[in-house]
Structure formats: structure tokens, C-alpha cells
Amino acid sequence: MSKYEIAFIPRISDIPENEWDALSSRYGNPLLSWGYLALLEESGSICPETGWTPAHITVRRSGTLVAAAPLYIRTDSWGDYVFDFEFAAYADKIKAPYYPRLVGTIPATPAPAWRVLCAEGESGLEKLCIGVAREAARNAGLAGLHFLWVDPSFLPALKEADGGSSEWRHQYFLWKNEGYRDLPDCLDSWSKNMRRNVMRERSSVRKAGIETFVISPHDCPPRYLELMADYYEDTNAKFGPYAAKFLTRDFFLRLPDFMPAGWALSAAFSASRAEPVALAFLLESDKTLYGRFWGKADAELWNGGAQVSGLHFEVCFYTPMEYSMAKRLSDFDPGMGSEHKARRGFRAELCSSLHLPFDRRLARVFEASMPGINAAETTMVGELNRDLPFRAGSPSLR
């Protein structure tokens, strides 16, 4: 271990962008990129005041960065998307520490993407980083070590390196591109009733005089990012204390400065208004499209107060699906929640998080609880997938 220089870095901006991305670019995912993680921090979305203190691990050999991992000291669970509030309440009841804790995750992003970043040809550094994180968390008196929404390809290595954690499985949705040419080709694999329902939804949007398409970073004027921020805030305002408003306006306004590529906007335009009347934020990896935030203008401003049936589905589902097929991406992750996703071709899947509270009483509670929790989550996935629209014999039912 002495040949390595290991450090915890309090701001990702203290790590040169080219060095971090020399590692992250191997995985082709913007969620792991320096730009995305730095934008979260520099926009004030992720900071101690919002419950996130960056503590990124870097491993250098002879001054060269050979491994890194995005880590955060967390003082609550908002934005983790593992919904462990009952465990936190139980810890409080028995006077056991639950926060602060060290967490490996992509902040406020429920997508199975987290991993240790390693230079090509390096071996054993994943285990080194996990061991260093565990030892540092214990020595600092933190309450535990948790790895959330882990990249499935990294999970076996993480389990081997970690040891002693409880695995918690979480449901998410994923549309898979089975080599479809376009959306009509995709719909041909669906049942007649659901195919008709989608065509009706799309028709209602067109009849309202609305066109939709995906806007690339190169073609996106700053005003559209201001609108995306407005729509994001308006959407969250409707949910009061249950909102998922984790991003500041600066996140959207400064997006081009930190990420000249790797994102796009799914946009809806009405003939009665020059600006987009609805927007959804997309992130694009080498193989996966991620849909994350959506919002729309007040219908009073552009449609005489009349709501357009199917607008949400068009902007958030069907237009990004078409984009994924045109770009030959292998899948599309539309974001969390909403049972209606299964009926529109999004398969319920499972991903894993690993949890290691250092208090032995809590560790035993996790160990005892996870088999039942995971069994229930697996059952829910099966129930959701019974609503999939694919007809018998479709490749998507394999």
C-alpha cells in the first residue's frame, strides 16, 4: 500500500478535471463525470447546508491518479432514494447513531451507476478504496458506510471488497431497445390495446398543435435552461413537503459551463408560443438515456387553460424513446416511481445498495430485515411487470 498516495478531497474542483475524466471516461457515463459532479457542488445543490459534505477518495501512484470514488458524508437521507427513514427512526429510538455516515452514491440520482473509478490495467484498487473508506469512516467516528445505487457490473467486486454489509434491493424502471428502428416498430411488439392507447395519447398531443423533439446542448439557448429551472421548481412546488427539489437554479443555468455534452432536453412546442411549453431533462451515456426532471408552462399562457392529455407521456417517454432508437442506445431509464411506466414498456428491474451501520444492534436489524424487504421488492417487481404491454413472443418478454 505504501506505493500509493491516498487522500480524501473535500471538493471535486480540487481534482483536475482531465485527471478525473481520464478515469471516468472508461465507463462512458456522464453521472460519473467531473463536470456533472462538480456542477452539483459548484451550483450549491450538494453542500453541507443541504446535508452533503464531499469526501472523495483519490489514489495516486507516483503522482498519477489511478483510482477515485465519489463519496459524501451525509447528515440525512433526503436525496439518497433508499427510503431508510424507518431505520433512522429506530436508531433514534434505541439511541444508536445513524448519522453522519459515509456514502458512496451519485447525489440525488436514483440510477444504478455508482462505482470506484480505476485506470485501465490496474487491479486491486477497488478493494483498496473500499477498505480505506471503511477504515476512515470508523476512525472519524461516523455511524456507518453505505454504497447506494451501485452499478450492477461493479456489484460483485464491491461485495468481495466490502464484506459484512447488508444488501438492499431497490426497484427501478428500464426500457430496453431490442433493435427497434423507430417507435412504430417498437409498438408492433405490444398488445393491440396498449398500442392503440399510445397512439391515442400521441394523437391528442398532435391535435393540440404540439410538436416535440430533443434539443442537443449545441442547439440549446440559455433561455431554455432558465425555463427548465422554472418548470423544475414549479413541478416540485406542487408536492409540498414531498417534493424532490434537490437542485438549485444554478445547476441548470451553469450546465453548459460544466457539461458541454452528455445531456439534452426533450421539448414540446406549441404554435401559440415561441418558447417550449414543456421540458424534460435528459442525460446520455454510451448506452443509456436517463430521464430525470420535467415540467410545463401554465396552460393559461399557451392553450387557453385547456390541459393536453398525454403531454407528460410524450415529452418524458415517447420522444426520448424515439431519440434512444435514433442514437442506437440500448436502454432508457425514465426515473423513479409511477406504476403507469410498466404499461408503457418500462420493465421493473432491481438494483442493489450495500449498508454497513457500525453499531452492531443496527447491523443486526439490517441483517434480519433485508431478506423480507428484498422478497417484498421482488414480488412488487413481478406484479409491475404483469402490466407490461408486450404481446406473447416479443423479445422484450425474454
C-alpha positions in Angstrom: 0.0 0.0 0.0 3.0 2.3 0.6 3.4 2.8 -3.2 0.1 4.7 -3.3 -0.8 8.2 -2.1 -4.3 8.2 -0.8 -6.3 11.3 0.1 -9.9 12.4 0.8 -10.7 15.5 -1.2 -13.3 18.0 0.1 -14.2 19.5 -3.3 -14.1 17.7 -6.7 -12.9 21.0 -8.1 -9.7 20.4 -6.2 -9.1 17.4 -8.5 -8.0 18.4 -12.1 -10.9 17.7 -14.5 -8.7 15.9 -17.0 -7.3 13.5 -14.4 -10.8 12.6 -13.1 -12.2 12.2 -16.5 -9.3 10.1 -17.7 -10.7 7.5 -15.2 -14.5 8.2 -15.6 -14.4 8.2 -19.4 -13.7 4.5 -19.3 -17.2 3.9 -18.1 -19.0 6.2 -20.6 -21.4 7.6 -18.1 -21.9 11.4 -17.5 -23.2 10.7 -14.0 -19.6 9.8 -13.1 -18.0 12.7 -14.9 -16.1 15.5 -13.3 -18.5 18.0 -14.9 -21.7 16.5 -13.5 -20.3 16.0 -10.0 -18.6 19.5 -10.0 -21.8 21.2 -11.2 -23.7 19.6 -8.3 -21.2 21.1 -5.9 -20.5 24.4 -7.5 -24.2 25.2 -8.0 -24.8 24.8 -4.3 -27.1 21.8 -4.9 -24.7 19.5 -3.0 -23.1 21.1 0.1 -23.0 20.8 3.9 -26.1 23.1 4.1 -28.1 20.6 2.1 -26.8 17.5 4.0 -23.9 16.6 1.7 -20.2 17.1 2.5 -18.0 15.8 -0.3 -15.2 13.4 0.8 -13.9 12.0 -2.5 -11.2 9.3 -2.4 -8.2 9.7 -4.7 -5.4 7.2 -5.1 -2.2 8.3 -6.8 0.9 6.4 -7.8 4.0 8.5 -8.5 1.7 11.5 -8.7 -0.6 10.0 -11.3 -4.3 9.5 -10.4 -5.0 5.8 -10.8 -8.3 5.4 -8.8 -11.0 7.6 -7.4 -14.5 7.4 -5.9 -17.2 10.0 -5.3 -18.1 9.8 -1.6 -20.1 12.1 0.7 -20.6 12.5 4.4 -24.4 12.6 4.9 -26.4 14.1 7.7 -29.8 12.9 6.5 -31.3 10.6 3.8 -33.1 13.1 1.6 -31.9 12.5 -2.0 -30.5 9.1 -1.3 -33.6 7.4 -2.7 -33.2 4.3 -0.5 -36.0 5.4 1.8 -34.4 4.2 5.0 -36.2 6.6 7.3 -37.7 3.8 9.4 -34.2 2.5 10.1 -33.2 6.0 11.1 -36.2 6.3 13.4 -35.4 3.0 15.0 -31.8 4.1 15.6 -33.1 7.2 17.3 -35.4 5.1 19.4 -32.5 2.9 20.7 -30.1 5.8 21.0 -27.9 4.4 18.3 -26.0 6.7 15.8 -27.3 6.7 12.3 -25.9 10.0 11.0 -23.4 11.3 10.0 -22.4 8.4 7.7 -20.1 8.0 4.7 -22.0 7.2 1.5 -20.8 6.3 -2.0 -23.5 7.4 -4.4 -24.4 9.7 -7.3 -26.2 12.5 -5.4 -29.9 12.9 -5.8 -29.9 10.5 -8.8 -31.6 7.1 -8.4 -29.8 5.4 -11.2 -27.6 2.3 -10.7 -24.3 4.0 -11.7 -22.0 4.3 -8.6 -18.7 2.6 -8.7 -15.0 3.1 -7.9 -13.1 4.5 -10.9 -9.9 2.8 -11.9 -7.3 3.3 -14.5 -7.0 0.6 -17.2 -4.8 -2.2 -16.2 -4.9 -1.5 -12.5 -6.1 -4.4 -10.3 -7.0 -4.4 -6.6 -7.7 -0.7 -6.3 -11.4 -1.2 -5.9 -10.7 -3.3 -2.8 -8.2 -0.7 -1.6 -10.6 2.2 -1.9 -13.4 0.4 -0.1 -11.1 -0.7 2.7 -9.8 2.9 3.0 -13.3 4.3 3.1 -14.4 1.8 5.8 -11.3 2.4 8.0 -11.6 6.2 7.6 -15.3 6.2 8.4 -14.7 4.2 11.6 -11.7 6.3 12.7 -13.7 9.5 12.1 -16.5 8.3 14.4 -19.1 8.1 11.6 -22.1 5.9 12.0 -21.7 3.7 9.0 -20.6 3.1 5.4 -23.2 2.8 2.7 -23.0 2.3 -1.1 -26.2 3.3 -2.9 -27.5 2.5 -6.4 -24.4 0.6 -7.4 -23.6 -0.1 -11.0 -24.5 -3.8 -11.4 -21.3 -4.6 -13.2 -19.4 -3.3 -10.2 -21.5 -5.1 -7.5 -19.6 -8.4 -7.4 -16.3 -6.6 -6.9 -17.9 -4.3 -4.2 -19.3 -7.3 -2.3 -15.9 -9.0 -2.4 -14.2 -5.9 -1.2 -16.8 -4.8 1.3 -17.7 -7.8 3.5 -20.2 -7.7 6.3 -22.7 -5.3 4.6 -26.4 -6.0 4.1 -27.6 -5.9 0.5 -30.8 -4.0 -0.1 -32.5 -4.3 -3.5 -34.5 -1.4 -5.0 -36.9 -1.3 -7.9 -36.4 1.0 -10.8 -37.7 1.1 -14.4 -35.8 0.5 -17.7 -36.9 0.4 -21.3 -34.8 -1.8 -23.4 -34.2 -1.3 -27.1 -34.5 -4.6 -28.8 -33.0 -3.2 -32.1 -36.2 -1.3 -33.0 -36.0 1.0 -36.0 -38.5 3.5 -34.6 -41.4 3.8 -32.3 -44.0 2.2 -34.6 -41.6 -0.8 -34.9 -41.4 -0.9 -31.1 -45.2 -0.7 -30.8 -45.6 -3.6 -33.2 -44.3 -5.8 -30.3 -47.1 -4.5 -28.0 -50.6 -5.8 -27.4 -53.3 -4.3 -29.6 -55.0 -2.5 -26.7 -51.9 -0.8 -25.4 -50.6 0.0 -28.8 -53.9 1.8 -29.5 -53.7 3.6 -26.2 -50.3 5.0 -27.0 -51.3 6.1 -30.5 -54.3 7.8 -28.9 -52.1 9.6 -26.4 -49.7 10.8 -29.2 -52.6 11.8 -31.4 -54.1 14.1 -28.7 -50.8 15.9 -28.4 -50.6 16.4 -32.2 -54.2 17.6 -32.4 -53.4 20.3 -29.8 -50.8 21.6 -32.3 -47.8 20.5 -30.3 -44.5 19.2 -31.8 -41.9 17.5 -29.7 -38.2 16.8 -30.3 -34.9 16.5 -28.4 -32.6 19.6 -28.3 -28.9 19.0 -28.1 -26.5 21.1 -25.9 -25.2 22.7 -29.1 -28.7 23.9 -30.1 -30.0 24.9 -26.6 -30.2 28.6 -26.0 -29.7 29.8 -22.4 -33.3 30.8 -22.2 -34.4 27.2 -22.4 -32.3 26.3 -19.4 -33.9 29.1 -17.5 -37.3 27.6 -18.4 -36.1 24.1 -17.4 -35.3 25.6 -14.0 -38.7 27.3 -13.8 -40.5 24.1 -14.7 -38.5 22.1 -12.3 -39.3 24.4 -9.5 -43.0 24.6 -10.4 -43.3 20.9 -10.6 -41.8 20.4 -7.2 -43.9 23.2 -5.7 -47.0 21.1 -6.3 -45.8 18.3 -4.0 -45.1 20.5 -0.9 -43.1 18.6 1.8 -42.9 15.5 -0.5 -41.1 17.4 -3.3 -37.8 16.1 -4.7 -36.2 19.6 -5.2 -32.5 18.9 -4.8 -31.1 21.2 -7.5 -30.6 24.9 -7.4 -31.4 27.2 -10.4 -27.6 27.5 -10.9 -27.5 23.8 -11.7 -29.4 24.4 -14.9 -28.0 27.8 -15.7 -24.4 26.8 -15.4 -24.9 23.4 -17.1 -23.1 24.3 -20.4 -20.0 25.6 -18.5 -19.5 22.2 -16.8 -21.1 19.8 -19.3 -20.7 20.8 -23.0 -22.1 17.4 -23.9 -23.8 14.4 -22.3 -27.2 16.0 -21.8 -30.2 17.1 -23.8 -33.8 18.5 -23.4 -36.9 16.8 -24.5 -39.0 19.8 -25.6 -42.7 20.4 -26.6 -43.6 23.4 -28.7 -47.0 24.9 -29.4 -47.8 27.1 -32.4 -49.1 29.7 -30.0 -45.8 30.2 -28.2 -42.2 30.6 -29.3 -40.7 29.0 -26.2 -41.1 25.4 -25.1 -44.3 24.7 -23.3 -42.9 21.6 -21.6 -39.4 20.3 -21.0 -37.7 17.2 -19.6 -34.0 16.9 -18.7 -32.0 14.0 -20.2 -28.6 12.6 -19.5 -26.9 10.4 -22.1 -24.3 7.7 -21.5 -22.6 5.5 -24.1 -25.6 3.1 -23.9 -28.3 4.5 -21.6 -30.5 7.6 -21.7 -31.6 8.9 -18.3 -34.8 11.0 -18.0 -34.8 13.0 -14.8 -36.9 16.2 -14.4 -39.9 17.5 -16.2 -42.3 20.5 -16.1 -44.6 22.6 -18.2 -45.9 26.1 -18.6 -49.3 27.0 -17.2 -51.9 26.1 -19.8 -53.4 29.6 -19.3 -50.4 31.1 -21.0 -50.5 29.0 -24.2 -53.6 26.8 -24.5 -56.4 28.8 -23.2 -56.4 26.9 -19.9 -57.0 23.6 -21.5 -54.8 20.7 -20.4 -53.3 18.5 -23.1 -53.9 14.8 -22.4 -50.7 12.8 -22.9 -48.3 15.7 -22.9 -46.3 14.2 -20.0 -46.1 10.8 -21.6 -45.0 12.3 -24.9 -42.2 14.6 -23.5 -40.9 12.1 -20.9 -41.4 8.8 -22.5 -42.2 8.6 -26.2 -40.0 11.3 -27.6 -36.9 10.1 -25.6 -37.7 6.6 -26.7 -37.5 7.7 -30.3 -34.3 9.6 -29.6 -32.8 6.5 -28.0 -33.6 4.4 -31.1 -32.2 7.0 -33.4 -29.0 7.1 -31.4 -28.9 3.3 -31.1 -28.8 3.5 -27.3 -29.5 0.1 -25.6 -31.9 1.4 -22.9 -33.7 4.3 -21.4 -34.1 4.9 -17.6 -37.1 7.2 -17.2 -36.7 7.9 -13.5 -38.4 6.6 -10.4 -41.9 5.9 -9.4 -45.3 5.7 -11.2 -46.8 2.3 -11.9 -48.0 3.6 -15.3 -44.5 3.2 -16.6 -44.8 -0.5 -16.8 -47.9 -0.2 -19.1 -45.8 1.9 -21.4 -43.0 -0.6 -21.9 -40.7 0.1 -19.0 -39.7 -3.1 -17.2 -39.3 -3.1 -13.4 -35.8 -4.1 -12.5 -33.8 -4.5 -9.3 -30.5 -2.9 -8.3 -28.6 -3.1 -5.1 -27.2 -0.9 -2.3 -24.9 -2.2 0.5 -25.3 -1.0 4.0 -22.9 -1.3 7.0 -24.0 0.6 10.1 -21.2 0.3 12.6 -23.5 -0.1 15.6 -23.9 -3.8 16.0 -27.5 -3.5 17.1 -28.4 -1.7 13.9 -26.3 -4.1 11.8 -28.3 -7.0 13.2 -31.6 -5.2 12.4 -30.4 -4.7 8.8 -29.3 -8.3 8.5 -32.7 -9.6 9.9 -34.8 -7.2 7.9 -33.3 -7.4 4.4 -34.5 -10.9 3.4 -38.1 -9.9 3.9 -37.7 -6.4 2.4 -35.9 -7.8 -0.7 -38.5 -10.6 -1.1 -41.3 -8.0 -1.0 -39.4 -5.8 -3.5 -39.0 -8.8 -5.8 -42.7 -9.6 -5.5 -43.6 -6.0 -6.4 -41.3 -6.2 -9.5 -43.2 -9.2 -10.6 -46.5 -7.5 -10.1 -45.5 -4.4 -12.0 -44.2 -6.5 -14.9 -47.5 -8.2 -15.3 -48.7 -4.8 -16.7 -46.0 -4.8 -19.5 -47.7 -4.3 -22.9 -45.7 -6.8 -24.9 -47.5 -9.5 -26.8 -46.6 -13.1 -26.5 -43.3 -13.9 -28.3 -42.0 -10.4 -28.1 -38.2 -10.2 -27.5 -38.9 -7.9 -24.5 -40.5 -10.7 -22.6 -37.4 -12.8 -22.5 
